Amino acid sequence: MCLVSLIPIEGGFLLSSNRDEFLDRDATEVVSEDINGTKIMYPQDIAGGSWIILADDNRAVCLLNGAKQNHKRVLPYRLSRGVMMKEFFSYDHTVSFFEHYDFWNIEPFTMIIVEDMDHRYEFRWDGNTKLIKELSPNDIYIWSSSTLYDEVSQERRETMLRSALGQSNYEYDSIKYAHLIKDESDLSKGLYVKLGGVVETISHTQLIFNNNISQLIYHNLLNDRVISKTLQ
């Protein structure tokens, strides 16, 4: 949720996410659930929601905390963003969710949405205003969370990841390796990070859609456990 890449491949896409969080926020299981007839699969957060979800209709969503800029938290919020992510699948289309869902008193976020092979979106909610942008299905996109990384850091991280991806073959292992590059001289400066001794990169998750095969691979970096599941 704090470093996300969306990469087109022949026959599909790869949506990858580093989760930079407090150490007690790790997910221990990948669960499946039915939302109005749509089967979804996700690593489950302790609050019951998730930051990245794959559906059996080949839709996929991933969330980053914060919109374009960091924000001041105004607690309590009405609903967790992780639960909102699941409710997205109650809607048939992204535009319908964007137009009709009640975002009032939900903390700001950036949501990456793959609706189908030809329609992908970046959706931001800053607490007051909704902004949706359609993405090219042929381009690589990279985001970092605005709550942890200022604009300069976001640009530096994007440059670092693009450089690493340029040397990869766009397969699971090479993309994960690129996402988890460390700066051994300063662990706050790499893509795998440790920040202030309280926040670090606790997991890497990848959603893979390739020629009608949908797969989720979740790597809990705290215990080095890997869970791989395929949606039928």
ChimeraX attribute file (.defattr): number of C-alpha atoms within 10 A of each C-alpha:
attribute: neighborCount
match mode: 1-to-1
recipient: residues
	/A:1	25
	/A:2	22
	/A:3	26
	/A:4	25
	/A:5	23
	/A:6	23
	/A:7	20
	/A:8	20
	/A:9	18
	/A:10	9
	/A:11	11
	/A:12	19
	/A:13	24
	/A:14	20
	/A:15	26
	/A:16	27
	/A:17	27
	/A:18	26
	/A:19	27
	/A:20	24
	/A:21	20
	/A:22	14
	/A:23	13
	/A:24	10
	/A:25	14
	/A:26	21
	/A:27	19
	/A:28	16
	/A:29	15
	/A:30	17
	/A:31	11
	/A:32	17
	/A:33	13
	/A:34	14
	/A:35	15
	/A:36	10
	/A:37	10
	/A:38	14
	/A:39	16
	/A:40	21
	/A:41	23
	/A:42	25
	/A:43	26
	/A:44	20
	/A:45	17
	/A:46	13
	/A:47	12
	/A:48	12
	/A:49	19
	/A:50	25
	/A:51	25
	/A:52	29
	/A:53	26
	/A:54	29
	/A:55	22
	/A:56	19
	/A:57	15
	/A:58	20
	/A:59	22
	/A:60	25
	/A:61	24
	/A:62	25
	/A:63	26
	/A:64	26
	/A:65	22
	/A:66	25
	/A:67	23
	/A:68	17
	/A:69	15
	/A:70	18
	/A:71	16
	/A:72	9
	/A:73	11
	/A:74	10
	/A:75	9
	/A:76	10
	/A:77	12
	/A:78	11
	/A:79	13
	/A:80	16
	/A:81	23
	/A:82	20
	/A:83	15
	/A:84	17
	/A:85	19
	/A:86	23
	/A:87	15
	/A:88	18
	/A:89	24
	/A:90	15
	/A:91	15
	/A:92	11
	/A:93	12
	/A:94	19
	/A:95	12
	/A:96	11
	/A:97	15
	/A:98	18
	/A:99	9
	/A:100	9
	/A:101	14
	/A:102	10
	/A:103	19
	/A:104	13
	/A:105	15
	/A:106	20
	/A:107	24
	/A:108	26
	/A:109	24
	/A:110	24
	/A:111	24
	/A:112	26
	/A:113	24
	/A:114	23
	/A:115	17
	/A:116	14
	/A:117	15
	/A:118	12
	/A:119	14
	/A:120	21
	/A:121	19
	/A:122	18
	/A:123	19
	/A:124	23
	/A:125	21
	/A:126	19
	/A:127	18
	/A:128	11
	/A:129	11
	/A:130	14
	/A:131	12
	/A:132	16
	/A:133	11
	/A:134	12
	/A:135	17
	/A:136	13
	/A:137	20
	/A:138	13
	/A:139	10
	/A:140	16
	/A:141	18
	/A:142	19
	/A:143	19
	/A:144	26
	/A:145	26
	/A:146	21
	/A:147	18
	/A:148	17
	/A:149	17
	/A:150	15
	/A:151	14
	/A:152	9
	/A:153	15
	/A:154	18
	/A:155	15
	/A:156	15
	/A:157	21
	/A:158	20
	/A:159	13
	/A:160	16
	/A:161	21
	/A:162	17
	/A:163	12
	/A:164	16
	/A:165	19
	/A:166	10
	/A:167	11
	/A:168	15
	/A:169	10
	/A:170	17
	/A:171	11
	/A:172	15
	/A:173	11
	/A:174	14
	/A:175	22
	/A:176	19
	/A:177	14
	/A:178	21
	/A:179	25
	/A:180	18
	/A:181	17
	/A:182	17
	/A:183	13
	/A:184	10
	/A:185	8
	/A:186	11
	/A:187	16
	/A:188	16
	/A:189	17
	/A:190	19
	/A:191	24
	/A:192	23
	/A:193	23
	/A:194	19
	/A:195	16
	/A:196	9
	/A:197	8
	/A:198	10
	/A:199	18
	/A:200	21
	/A:201	24
	/A:202	24
	/A:203	24
	/A:204	23
	/A:205	26
	/A:206	25
	/A:207	27
	/A:208	25
	/A:209	24
	/A:210	16
	/A:211	11
	/A:212	14
	/A:213	14
	/A:214	22
	/A:215	22
	/A:216	24
	/A:217	20
	/A:218	24
	/A:219	22
	/A:220	21
	/A:221	15
	/A:222	12
	/A:223	11
	/A:224	10
	/A:225	12
	/A:226	14
	/A:227	15
	/A:228	13
	/A:229	16
	/A:230	15
	/A:231	17
	/A:232	11
